[in-house]
Amino acid sequence: MTDRDSNSGTLDEPNDANDESASLLCQSLVELGESLPREEWDRVPTDLAENLHHYLYEVPDEDW
């Protein structure tokens, strides 16, 4: 690591602060997902990632 501040890692130089932040974010997302009832997850389209613009902006699939 260079003589920079220990919290200023780069993609090539990960540091503990970045790892801890990522871990906390992942933990929060897991807890959020677990808090939703199964019926709500069943409503999520199976092709959401593939057709995100369609679902967000109601754009017909063929326009993307």
Buried (B, 14 or more C-beta within 10 A) or exposed (E): EEEEEEEEBEEEEEBEEBEEEEEEEEEEEEEEEEEEEEEEEEEEEEEEEEBEEBBEEEEEEEEE
